[in-house]
Amino acid sequence: MVKVNEILMSTRYTLQARRKVALFNIKQSLKGSNTRMCFDATNDAFLVTEGNQRRYFRMLTRGLKMYRKGLQHEGQQLFNAYCLNEIEFTADDIVIDCGANFGSLFLSLSKFIAEENYITFEPSFDEHYCLTKSVPNANHKHMALADCNQTRQFFVSSEKADSSLIEPLQYTHAVEIECISLDTFLQSSDIEKIKLLKLEAEGFEPEILLGARSSLTKIEYVAIDGGPERGLREEETFTTLSNALIGADFEMTQVNFKGYRALFRNRRFSENIEAN
């Protein structure tokens, strides 16, 4: 059991935070929801639970907003936003989640794939730390996918989930982070096939694709977020990503115009199925 003095010692669980958490739980109770929030002093993070699912997070304002309708709702909403309802997953399928944040995507993916087949790349320290607590049996990488292998400056903007390797309009601080190309990562692993690559890097997505030129032949689906988030000019990357994937023999199967998101399927996999 968490001791009261341990809670009070945390700089995160202020009196204001305690009131917000209490109000969140009251609202959930009035709605008949079993979603509940608390502060876990042992892990120095907030925790939201719903049935047998849980998610840790350290940015209270963002967590309150994300999970106000429950974990299942947040997971399904993100799943649908990336048009993943078209994919038929099996337990052995491998999914790489680039920019996994709190791991909300796995709230829905967990119904289909084994936890150990979920690979995340999350360069933000707090988000990566919470991922290891929320989905402990997955394969979490505290590094950034990029076009080459080197250490780069990473601009942290956790409050709005806008952290990026490209300087955004607003950020709290910058840190050095290890970068690796997807080509290098797969060459050093025994992975022969990836069912899905979810690509969200706050404007840095084109560079990640450049570092995955050899790997794309092993990937059946790529789901992109190409919104206007690149750099100080907030440029969209949807066009660049779409052209690059189509040029690599992928076809767009679904698109979410509102969210600048789309799902692409590798035509090589379709041809293999037809051949068999």
Secondary structure as UniProt FT lines:
FT   HELIX           4..9
FT   HELIX           15..30
FT   TURN            31..32
FT   STRAND          36..40
FT   TURN            41..44
FT   STRAND          45..50
FT   TURN            51..52
FT   STRAND          53..57
FT   HELIX           60..66
FT   TURN            67..69
FT   HELIX           71..81
FT   TURN            82..83
FT   HELIX           84..86
FT   TURN            91..92
FT   STRAND          95..98
FT   TURN            101..105
FT   HELIX           106..109
FT   TURN            110..112
FT   HELIX           115..117
FT   STRAND          118..121
FT   HELIX           125..134
FT   TURN            136..137
FT   STRAND          139..141
FT   STRAND          144..146
FT   STRAND          151..156
FT   HELIX           158..160
FT   STRAND          173..181
FT   HELIX           182..187
FT   STRAND          194..199
FT   TURN            202..203
FT   HELIX           205..210
FT   TURN            211..214
FT   HELIX           215..218
FT   STRAND          219..225
FT   TURN            231..234
FT   HELIX           238..247
FT   TURN            248..249
FT   STRAND          250..256
FT   TURN            257..260
FT   STRAND          261..266
FT   HELIX           267..275
//
